[in-house]
Amino acid sequence: MFARGFSAPRLLLSVMLLGAALASSAAAQEFSGPFFPAADEASAGGSVATAKTDHGAAAVDVWLIDARRAGCTPHGPAPELVFWRYESGNWAPATSAQFIAESKPDQPTCFWVHGNRISTWEANYDGWTMRQRLNEATAGRPVRFVIWSWPSGQIRGQLRDVREKALRADDGAYPLAWVVKQLPRDHEVGLVGFSYGARLISGSLHILGQWSAAEEVRPKVTVTSAQSSSATAAEPPRRRAVLMAAAMDDYAFAEGAHNGLALSQVETMFVFVNNSDRALKWYRRLWGRGGPEALGYVGACGHLGPDGEHLREFDCTCHIGSEHDWQSFVYSPLLMGQTASALFPAK
């Protein structure tokens, strides 16, 4: 029943993280550019036309950043990213300079980072669903929504897949950190991720912490008009993060740990904890026996230091149950309300 050299729990980990996490569409394929069929937004609970009518054009300020070919170049040059912007019912090519220049102090930028086994097409489709639900939870507050697409497409071998994607999520932290770093410090930035997407976000925040602590390792960029802000390096960045079913080590935020500087880069780190998650239950077997539990399964542990006050946890076990599915969060009014409040608190 089980392949040679694999214990039952380790195979179950593979099945849960890859199969139960997100149901893959049999028809999903990789595309050279984003694709947005007219029916997608309607299936997500609304339409582009309706959103424009109800909340104005700013409510449909949606971008897609493709990081699937970015590679891993920590402390190196700008990563290889492809920018797209949704305009007049279609995706249009854009540039990083345009993305940075159009950041507004009165309009938060929210990054959505998907989980494992998601194709380019699915990242786009699911991102629009998340954008629609977040729009409802924020009562139509103008938000620049960014779909972050990273290389999580399925590869052969279940255990190989979950291990490889854990490494890709770690490597993928740099491109996201680079983009966030270009935005003015006094502009609101929200980051919300599911499963390995939460892992990627945490890694990116840690890298931002490293850059803040050591100026010599910050990427050299040309200062744009958008960065000519009244904010100074001494002022804390206006960033907030929400981690759903986080597939990362429970001690990652502890002082001296691999993401130990992440909490210093946010006003709020909101973590959903579900100790019935049937996928995260086996996270401790990811690299063999005796590994750490998952943050999304038991919550944070270890000494968090002075920045530990930025961490907030919410036990969603009774609301999610055993599912490891981003839609369980997105279609829960309560949990999306918690997400919206954490990302964009009332002024």
TAFENJO-V783994 format. One record per pair of residues at least 12 apart in sequence whose ideal C-beta (glycine too) atoms are under 10 Angstrom apart, sorted by sequence separation. I is the first residue (numbers start at 1). J is the second residue. D is the distance in whole Angstrom. If there is no record, write none. Layout:
# TAFENJO-V783994
i: (I	I)
j: (J	J)
d: (D	D)
This chain:
# TAFENJO-V783994
i: (36	48	67	68	69	70	82	83	114	131	152	153	281	282	283	299	316	320	67	68	69	82	83	85	114	132	151	152	155	191	280	281	283	284	300	316	319	48	66	67	68	81	82	83	85	112	113	131	151	191	280	283	284	299	66	67	81	83	84	112	130	131	150	176	279	280	282	283	299	319	320	65	66	83	112	114	131	152	253	280	281	299	316	319	65	66	79	85	112	128	130	151	152	176	277	279	280	296	64	65	66	78	81	112	127	150	151	215	253	275	279	280	295	316	41	64	65	112	127	128	150	275	277	316	319	63	64	110	127	151	152	274	277	296	297	314	41	63	64	110	126	127	150	151	176	180	212	241	273	275	276	314	62	63	64	112	125	127	150	241	273	274	275	316	62	63	124	150	177	181	250	272	273	274	275	61	62	110	123	148	169	172	176	177	180	212	241	271	272	273	274	275	314	61	62	123	124	150	172	175	176	179	180	212	241	246	271	273	274	314	36	60	61	123	150	169	170	173	174	177	178	181	239	240	241	242	243	244	245	246	273	312	60	64	122	123	148	169	172	173	176	177	180	181	185	237	239	240	241	242	243	244	245	246	272	273	297	36	60	63	110	121	148	168	169	172	173	176	177	180	236	237	238	239	240	241	242	243	244	245	246	271	296	314	34	60	62	65	120	123	169	170	171	172	173	174	175	176	177	178	208	236	237	238	239	240	241	242	243	245	271	34	57	64	108	119	122	123	146	165	166	169	170	173	174	177	178	181	236	237	239	240	241	242	243	244	247	250	312	33	63	65	118	120	122	148	165	168	169	172	173	176	177	181	208	236	246	269	34	118	120	121	168	169	170	171	172	173	175	176	177	205	245	247	248	33	91	108	110	111	112	113	114	118	119	120	146	166	169	170	173	174	177	178	247	250	32	65	107	108	109	110	111	112	113	114	116	118	119	146	162	165	169	173	177	205	245	246	249	250	31	63	107	108	109	110	111	112	113	114	115	117	118	119	165	169	173	245	248	249	257	269	63	106	107	108	109	110	111	112	113	114	116	117	118	205	247	259	107	108	109	111	112	113	115	116	117	181	182	204	246	249	263	30	48	86	104	114	116	117	181	269	63	113	182	187	202	247	269	277	48	49	84	104	178	181	182	184	187	201	252	270	271	273	274	275	276	277	48	61	103	178	182	201	202	251	263	264	266	268	269	270	271	272	273	274	275	276	281	86	102	177	182	184	185	187	201	249	250	251	252	253	260	263	264	265	268	269	270	271	272	273	274	275	276	61	144	146	148	150	152	178	183	184	186	198	249	250	252	260	263	264	267	268	269	270	271	272	273	274	277	278	279	281	117	144	146	152	182	183	184	185	186	187	198	199	202	248	249	250	251	260	261	263	266	268	269	270	272	273	274	276	277	278	279	280	41	86	99	116	117	143	144	145	146	148	152	174	182	184	185	186	198	201	203	249	250	257	260	262	263	265	266	271	272	274	276	277	278	279	58	61	63	65	67	116	144	150	183	184	185	186	197	198	202	206	248	249	250	254	256	257	261	263	264	274	276	277	278	279	99	143	150	184	185	197	198	199	201	202	206	247	248	250	253	254	255	256	257	260	263	272	273	274	276	277	34	36	41	58	61	63	116	117	152	185	189	190	191	192	193	194	195	197	198	199	200	205	213	246	247	248	250	252	253	254	255	262	263	272	274	276	277	33	58	116	148	185	186	188	189	190	191	192	193	194	195	196	197	198	199	203	212	245	246	247	250	251	252	253	254	255	256	262	274	32	34	36	115	116	150	185	186	187	188	189	190	191	192	193	194	195	196	197	198	199	202	209	211	245	246	247	250	251	252	253	254	255	274	33	34	38	68	185	186	187	188	189	190	191	192	193	194	195	196	202	206	209	210	213	245	246	249	250	251	253	254	255	277	34	68	116	148	185	186	187	188	189	190	191	192	193	194	195	196	206	207	209	212	243	244	245	249	250	251	253	255	36	116	148	184	185	193	194	195	199	206	208	209	212	243	246	249	251	255	36	66	115	183	184	185	193	205	206	207	208	209	211	246	253	254	274	36	68	183	193	203	204	206	207	209	210	253	274	34	35	64	113	134	148	181	183	202	203	205	206	208	209	34	66	180	202	205	206	208	209	253	272	33	34	66	134	201	204	205	206	207	208	253	34	64	85	86	113	180	203	205	206	33	64	199	202	205	86	201	202	204	205	62	130	64	83	84	113	272	63	64	130	205	62	84	111	201	62	272	81	82	202	272	81	111	126	201	270	62	111	202	241	270	61	109	240	242	243	272	60	109	245	270	271	59	242	244	270	198	268	269	270	109	123	198	236	268	60	191	245	267	268	59	118	189	190	244	118	189	247	268	109	110	111	112	113	115	116	117	118	169	170	190	191	192	194	245	267	59	100	103	105	108	109	110	111	112	113	114	115	116	117	118	169	188	245	48	51	55	70	71	99	103	104	107	108	109	110	111	112	113	114	115	116	244	245	44	51	54	59	61	62	63	64	65	66	67	68	70	101	103	105	106	107	108	109	110	111	112	113	114	115	116	166	244	245	43	44	46	58	59	60	61	62	63	64	65	66	67	68	69	96	100	105	106	108	109	110	111	112	113	114	115	165	166	195	244	44	45	55	58	59	61	62	63	64	65	66	67	68	96	99	100	104	105	113	114	115	116	245	37	40	41	44	45	51	55	56	58	59	61	62	63	64	65	66	67	68	99	100	103	104	113	115	195	244	245	35	36	40	43	44	46	47	55	57	58	59	60	61	62	63	64	65	66	68	97	103	112	113	115	162	180	195	244	34	35	40	43	44	46	54	55	56	58	59	96	103	111	113	114	173	244	33	34	37	40	41	44	45	46	55	113	242	31	32	36	37	40	41	44	45	55	113	170	177	28	30	31	34	35	36	40	43	44	46	51	111	112	170	173	28	29	30	31	34	35	41	42	45	46	111	28	29	30	33	34	36	41	44	45	113	244	22	24	27	28	29	36	40	22	24	25	28	29	31	34	79	111	202	242	21	22	23	24	25	27	28	81	21	22	24	28	72	79	80	81	199	244	21	22	25	72	79	83	198	199	242	18	21	25	28	74	78	79	81	198	199	242	17	18	19	24	72	73	76	79	81	198	209	242	17	18	23	72	74	75	79	195	242	17	22	25	68	71	72	74	78	79	242	70	71	72	73	77	78	195	240	241	242	70	72	73	76	194	240	241	71	72	74	240	22	68	70	71	74	78	239	240	67	70	73	240	69	70	67	68	67	70	67	65	65	67	67	34	65	34	162	166	162	166	30	100	103	105	162	166	100	104	30	101	103	163	29	100	101	102	103	105	162	163	28	96	97	100	101	105	28	100	101	103	105	159	97	99	100	159	96	113	24	97	115	195	197	22	24	108	109	110	111	112	113	115	194	195	116	194	195	75	108	110	115	194	67	74	105	193	194	192	194	75	194	18	74	75	194	18	192	19	75	18	79	17	18	21	75	78	16	17	75	77	78	14	15	18	74	75	76	77	78	14	15	17	18	75	77	13	14	17	74	12	13	14	16	17	73	11	14	15	18	192	10	11	14	17	192	10	13	14	17	190	13	190	192	192	6	10	190	191	6	190	3	5	189	190	3	188	3	188	188	116	115	22	21	22	21	21	17	17	137	133	130	133	134	137	129	130	133	136	137	143	129	132	133	137	138	130	133	137	138	141	126	130	133	136	137	143	126	129	136	137	138	139	143	129	133	134	137	138	133	137	138	141	126	136	137	134	135	138	130	133	134	137	138	133	137	118	115	130	134	115	134	115	114	112	21	21	110	17	110	110	110	108	108	21	20	20	21	20	21	19	16	18	16	17	15	16	17	15	16	14	16	17	12	13	16	17	12	13	15	16	13	14	12	13	17	12	13	11	13	14	9	10	13	14	9	12	13	8	11	9	10	9	10	8	10	17	7	10	10	9	7	7	45	44	45	20	21	22	23	20	21	22	20	21	22	23	19	20	21	22	16	17	16)
j: (48	60	79	80	81	82	94	95	126	143	164	165	293	294	295	311	328	332	80	81	82	95	96	98	127	145	164	165	168	204	293	294	296	297	313	329	332	62	80	81	82	95	96	97	99	126	127	145	165	205	294	297	298	313	81	82	96	98	99	127	145	146	165	191	294	295	297	298	314	334	335	81	82	99	128	130	147	168	269	296	297	315	332	335	82	83	96	102	129	145	147	168	169	193	294	296	297	313	82	83	84	96	99	130	145	168	169	233	271	293	297	298	313	334	60	83	84	131	146	147	169	294	296	335	338	83	84	130	147	171	172	294	297	316	317	334	62	84	85	131	147	148	171	172	197	201	233	262	294	296	297	335	84	85	86	134	147	149	172	263	295	296	297	338	85	86	147	173	200	204	273	295	296	297	298	85	86	134	147	172	193	196	200	201	204	236	265	295	296	297	298	299	338	86	87	148	149	175	197	200	201	204	205	237	266	271	296	298	299	339	62	86	87	149	176	195	196	199	200	203	204	207	265	266	267	268	269	270	271	272	299	338	87	91	149	150	175	196	199	200	203	204	207	208	212	264	266	267	268	269	270	271	272	273	299	300	324	64	88	91	138	149	176	196	197	200	201	204	205	208	264	265	266	267	268	269	270	271	272	273	274	299	324	342	63	89	91	94	149	152	198	199	200	201	202	203	204	205	206	207	237	265	266	267	268	269	270	271	272	274	300	64	87	94	138	149	152	153	176	195	196	199	200	203	204	207	208	211	266	267	269	270	271	272	273	274	277	280	342	64	94	96	149	151	153	179	196	199	200	203	204	207	208	212	239	267	277	300	66	150	152	153	200	201	202	203	204	205	207	208	209	237	277	279	280	66	124	141	143	144	145	146	147	151	152	153	179	199	202	203	206	207	210	211	280	283	66	99	141	142	143	144	145	146	147	148	150	152	153	180	196	199	203	207	211	239	279	280	283	284	66	98	142	143	144	145	146	147	148	149	150	152	153	154	200	204	208	280	283	284	292	304	99	142	143	144	145	146	147	148	149	150	152	153	154	241	283	295	144	145	146	148	149	150	152	153	154	218	219	241	283	286	300	68	86	124	142	152	154	155	219	307	102	152	221	226	241	286	308	316	88	89	124	144	218	221	222	224	227	241	292	310	311	313	314	315	316	317	89	102	144	219	223	242	243	292	304	305	307	309	310	311	312	313	314	315	316	317	322	128	144	219	224	226	227	229	243	291	292	293	294	295	302	305	306	307	310	311	312	313	314	315	316	317	318	104	187	189	191	193	195	221	226	227	229	241	292	293	295	303	306	307	310	311	312	313	314	315	316	317	320	321	322	324	161	188	190	196	226	227	228	229	230	231	242	243	246	292	293	294	295	304	305	307	310	312	313	314	316	317	318	320	321	322	323	324	86	131	144	161	162	188	189	190	191	193	197	219	227	229	230	231	243	246	248	294	295	302	305	307	308	310	311	316	317	319	321	322	323	324	104	107	109	111	113	162	190	196	229	230	231	232	243	244	248	252	294	295	296	300	302	303	307	309	310	320	322	323	324	325	146	190	197	231	232	244	245	246	248	249	253	294	295	297	300	301	302	303	304	307	310	319	320	321	323	324	82	84	89	106	109	111	164	165	200	233	237	238	239	240	241	242	243	245	246	247	248	253	261	294	295	296	298	300	301	302	303	310	311	320	322	324	325	82	107	165	197	234	235	237	238	239	240	241	242	243	244	245	246	247	248	252	261	294	295	296	299	300	301	302	303	304	305	311	323	82	84	86	165	166	200	235	236	237	238	239	240	241	242	243	244	245	246	247	248	249	252	259	261	295	296	297	300	301	302	303	304	305	324	84	85	89	119	236	237	238	239	240	241	242	243	244	245	246	247	253	257	260	261	264	296	297	300	301	302	304	305	306	328	86	120	168	200	237	238	239	240	241	242	243	244	245	246	247	248	258	259	261	264	295	296	297	301	302	303	305	307	89	169	201	237	238	246	247	248	252	259	261	262	265	296	299	302	304	308	90	120	169	237	238	239	247	259	260	261	262	263	265	300	307	308	328	91	123	238	248	258	259	261	262	264	265	308	329	90	91	120	169	190	204	237	239	258	259	261	262	264	265	91	123	237	259	262	263	265	266	310	329	91	92	124	192	259	262	263	264	265	266	311	93	123	144	145	172	239	262	264	265	93	124	259	262	265	147	262	263	265	266	124	192	127	146	147	176	335	127	128	194	269	127	149	176	266	128	338	148	149	269	339	149	179	194	269	338	131	180	271	310	339	131	179	310	312	313	342	131	180	316	341	342	131	314	316	342	271	341	342	343	183	197	272	310	342	135	266	320	342	343	135	194	265	266	320	195	266	324	345	187	188	189	190	191	193	194	195	196	247	248	268	269	270	272	323	345	138	179	182	184	187	188	189	190	191	192	193	194	195	196	197	248	267	324	128	131	135	150	151	179	183	184	187	188	189	190	191	192	193	194	195	196	324	325	125	132	135	140	142	143	144	145	146	147	148	149	151	182	184	186	187	188	189	190	191	192	193	194	195	196	197	247	325	326	125	126	128	140	141	142	143	144	145	146	147	148	149	150	151	178	182	187	188	190	191	192	193	194	195	196	197	247	248	277	326	127	128	138	141	142	144	145	146	147	148	149	150	151	179	182	183	187	188	196	197	198	199	328	121	124	125	128	129	135	139	140	142	143	145	146	147	148	149	150	151	152	183	184	187	188	197	199	279	328	329	120	121	125	128	129	131	132	140	142	143	144	145	146	147	148	149	150	151	153	182	188	197	198	200	247	265	280	329	120	121	126	129	130	132	140	141	142	144	145	182	189	197	199	200	259	330	120	121	124	127	128	131	132	133	142	200	329	119	120	124	125	128	129	132	133	143	201	258	265	117	119	120	123	124	125	129	132	133	135	140	200	201	259	262	118	119	120	121	124	125	131	132	135	136	201	119	120	121	124	125	127	132	135	136	204	335	114	116	119	120	121	128	132	115	117	118	121	122	124	127	172	204	295	335	115	116	117	118	119	121	122	175	116	117	119	123	167	174	175	176	294	339	117	118	121	168	175	179	294	295	338	115	118	122	125	171	175	176	178	295	296	339	115	116	117	122	170	171	174	177	179	296	307	340	116	117	122	171	173	174	178	294	341	117	122	125	168	171	172	174	178	179	342	171	172	173	174	178	179	296	341	342	343	172	174	175	178	296	342	343	174	175	177	343	126	172	174	175	178	182	343	344	172	175	178	345	175	176	174	175	175	178	176	175	176	178	179	147	179	149	279	283	282	286	151	221	224	226	283	287	222	226	153	224	226	286	153	224	225	226	227	229	286	287	153	221	222	225	226	230	154	226	227	229	231	285	224	226	227	286	224	241	153	226	244	324	326	152	154	238	239	240	241	242	243	245	324	325	247	325	326	207	240	242	247	326	200	207	238	326	327	326	328	210	329	154	210	211	330	155	329	158	214	158	219	158	159	162	216	219	158	159	217	219	220	157	158	161	217	218	219	220	221	158	159	161	162	219	221	158	159	162	219	158	159	160	162	163	219	158	161	162	165	339	158	159	162	165	340	159	162	163	166	339	163	340	342	343	158	162	342	343	159	343	157	159	343	344	158	343	159	344	345	279	279	194	194	195	195	196	195	196	330	327	326	329	330	333	326	327	330	333	334	340	327	330	331	335	336	329	332	336	337	340	326	330	333	336	337	343	327	330	337	338	339	340	344	331	335	336	339	340	336	340	341	344	330	340	341	339	340	343	336	339	340	343	344	340	344	326	324	339	343	325	344	326	326	326	245	247	339	247	340	343	344	343	344	277	277	278	279	279	280	279	277	279	278	279	278	279	280	279	280	279	281	282	278	279	282	283	279	280	282	283	281	282	281	282	286	282	283	282	284	285	281	282	285	286	282	285	286	282	285	284	285	285	286	285	287	294	285	288	289	289	288	289	330	330	331	322	323	324	325	323	324	325	324	325	326	327	324	325	326	327	322	324	324)
d: (9	6	7	10	8	9	9	6	6	8	10	9	9	9	9	9	9	8	8	9	8	10	6	7	7	10	10	6	10	8	8	8	8	9	7	8	6	9	9	6	8	10	10	9	8	8	10	4	8	8	4	6	10	5	7	8	7	7	10	5	8	9	9	8	9	9	9	10	10	6	8	6	4	6	10	9	8	7	7	5	7	8	8	6	7	8	10	9	10	9	8	6	8	9	8	9	4	10	8	6	7	7	9	5	8	7	10	8	9	9	9	9	9	9	9	8	8	7	8	8	7	10	6	6	10	7	4	9	3	9	9	10	6	9	10	10	10	7	8	8	8	8	9	7	10	10	8	8	10	9	9	8	9	5	8	8	10	8	5	9	8	6	6	8	8	7	6	10	10	9	10	10	6	7	6	8	4	7	6	9	9	9	6	10	7	10	9	6	7	7	10	9	6	8	9	8	7	8	9	9	7	9	8	8	5	6	7	7	10	10	9	7	10	4	8	9	9	8	10	8	9	9	6	6	9	8	7	9	10	8	5	9	9	7	9	8	9	4	9	6	8	4	9	6	10	10	5	5	7	8	7	9	7	9	10	9	10	9	10	10	9	10	6	8	7	5	8	4	7	6	9	6	9	7	4	5	5	5	5	9	10	7	9	9	10	10	9	9	6	8	9	7	9	10	8	8	8	9	8	8	8	9	8	7	9	8	7	8	7	7	7	5	10	9	9	9	9	9	10	9	7	4	8	3	7	4	9	6	9	8	9	7	9	8	10	9	9	10	7	9	7	9	8	9	9	8	6	10	4	8	4	9	5	9	8	7	10	9	8	9	10	10	9	9	10	9	8	8	10	9	9	10	6	8	10	8	8	8	5	10	7	9	8	10	8	8	8	7	9	5	7	6	9	9	6	9	10	8	9	8	8	7	8	7	9	8	10	5	5	10	9	9	7	6	7	8	8	8	8	9	10	9	5	5	5	5	5	6	5	7	10	6	7	8	10	10	9	6	9	9	10	10	6	8	7	7	8	7	8	6	9	8	5	7	9	7	6	9	6	9	6	5	10	7	7	9	5	7	9	9	10	9	9	8	8	10	9	7	8	9	7	9	9	10	6	8	8	8	9	9	9	9	9	7	10	8	10	9	10	6	8	10	7	5	10	8	10	8	6	8	8	6	10	9	7	6	6	9	9	10	5	8	7	8	7	8	10	5	9	9	8	9	8	6	9	8	7	8	5	9	10	8	9	8	9	9	6	5	5	5	6	5	5	6	9	9	10	10	9	10	9	9	8	6	5	8	4	5	6	10	9	5	6	8	7	8	7	8	7	5	7	9	9	9	7	10	10	7	8	8	8	7	7	8	8	9	7	9	8	6	9	9	10	4	6	6	9	7	5	7	9	7	9	4	9	7	10	10	9	8	9	9	10	9	9	8	8	9	7	4	10	4	4	9	8	7	5	7	8	8	6	9	9	10	10	8	6	7	7	4	9	7	9	8	10	7	10	9	10	9	4	9	9	6	6	8	7	7	9	8	9	10	8	9	8	5	5	8	6	9	8	8	8	6	8	8	7	7	9	10	9	6	5	7	5	7	7	9	10	9	5	9	10	8	9	5	9	10	10	10	9	9	10	8	9	7	7	9	7	9	8	10	9	9	4	6	9	10	7	7	8	8	5	8	9	3	5	9	6	8	8	10	10	8	6	5	8	10	7	9	7	8	7	7	8	8	7	10	9	7	4	9	8	8	4	7	7	8	10	7	6	7	9	10	9	9	5	7	9	9	6	6	10	9	5	5	5	4	4	6	5	5	9	9	6	9	6	9	10	9	4	9	6	5	9	10	6	4	8	7	10	8	10	8	8	7	8	8	7	7	8	7	6	7	5	8	9	8	6	8	4	9	10	5	4	6	8	9	10	8	7	9	8	5	6	9	8	9	7	9	7	9	8	5	8	7	9	3	7	7	7	8	9	8	9	9	9	8	8	9	9	7	8	9	9	8	4	8	6	7	7	10	10	10	9	8	7	9	9	9	9	10	7	7	8	8	8	9	10	8	9	9	6	9	10	10	8	9	5	9	5	10	8	10	10	8	9	9	9	10	9	9	9	6	7	5	9	5	5	9	9	5	4	9	5	10	9	7	7	10	10	8	10	8	8	9	9	9	7	10	8	10	9	9	7	8	8	8	8	6	9	5	5	10	8	9	9	6	10	8	7	10	9	7	7	10	10	9	8	8	10	7	10	8	8	10	9	8	8	10	8	9	10	7	6	8	10	9	7	10	10	9	10	10	10	9	9	9	9	10	9	10	9	4	8	10	9	8	7	10	9	10	6	9	8	8	10	8	6	10	10	10	9	10	9	9	8	7	9	7	9	7	8	9	10	9	8	9	10	10	9	10	9	9	10	8	8	7	8	7	8	7	8	7	8	4	6	9	9	8	9	6	9	9	7	8	10	8	5	10	8	4	5	4	5	6	4	6	3	5	10	8	8	8	9	6	7	10	7	10	6	9	7	6	8	10	6	6	9	8	7	7	8	7	7	7	8	5	8	7	10	8	9	9	10	10	8	10	7	8	7	7	7	9	6	6	8	9	5	5	9	6	9	7	8	9	9	8	5	9	9	10	6	10	10	10	9	6	5	5	5	4	6	5	5	4	7	8	7	7	8	9	5	8	10	9	10	8	10	5	8	7	9	8	4	8	7	8	7	8	7	9	8	9	9	9	5	9	4	9	8	9	8	8	10	6	9	4	10	10	4	9	8	10	9	9	7	9	6	9	10	8	9	10	8	7	9	9	9	8	5	7	6	10	8	8	5	6	8	7	8	9	7	9	10	9	9	9	9	8	8	10	10	6	8	5	10	7	5	9	8	9	6	8	5	9	4	7	10	6	8	9	10	6	5	8	6	8	8	9	8	8	8	10	10	10	10	8	7	5	6	5	8	9	10	9	8	8	4	8	7	10	10	10	7	10	7	9	8	8	10	10	9	6	7	10	6	6	10	5	10	8	9	9	9	8	10	6	7	9	8	8	9	5	6	6	6	8	10	9	7	8	10	10	8	7	6	8	9	4	9	10	9	8	10	9	6	8	8	9	9	8	8	10	5	9	6	8	7	8	9	8	9	7	7	9	9	6	5	10	4	9	8	6	9	10	9	8	8	10	8	8	5	6	8	5	9	9	9	7	9	9	8	10	8	6	7	6	9	9	9	6	8	9	9	9	5	8	9	8	8	10	9	10	8	6	4	9	8	10	9	9	10	5	9	7	8	9	10	9	8	7	8	9	10	10	7	10	9	9	10	9	9	10	9	7	6	5	7	10	5	6	7	9	8	7	7	9	9	9	9	5	9	10	5	9	10	9	10	7	9	7	9	10	10	9	9	9	7	8	9	7	8	10	9	9	10	10	8	9	9	8	9	7	9	9	10	8	4	9	7	9	9	10	10	10	9	7	7	9	9	9	10	9	8	10	6	9	9	9	9	9	7	10	10	5	7	9	8	7	6	8	8	8	8	7	3	10	8	6	7	10	9	5	5	10	10	8	9	9	10	9	7	7	10	9	6	10	7	5	8	10	6	7	9	9	9	10	9	9	7	9	10	8	8	6	4	9	10	9	6	9	9	9	7	10	10	10	8	8	8	6	8	7	8	10	9	8	9	9	8	9	10	5	8	10	10	8	9	7	9	9	9	9	4	9	8	7	6	9	7	6	9	8	6	10	9	9	9	7	9	10	7	7	5	5	4	9	6	9	9	8	7	9	8	9	9	6	9	6	9	9	9	9	10	8	9	9	6	7	10	8	8	10	7	10	6	8	7	6	10	9	6	6	5	10	9	9	9	6	5	10	3	8	9	8	10	7	8	9	7	6	8	9	9	9	9	8	9	8	4	8	5	7	9	9	10	9	7	5	9	6	8	6	10	9	9	5	5	8	10	10	10	8	8	9	9	10	8	10	9	9	9	9	8	8	7	5	7	5	7	6	9	9	7	8	8	10	7	6)
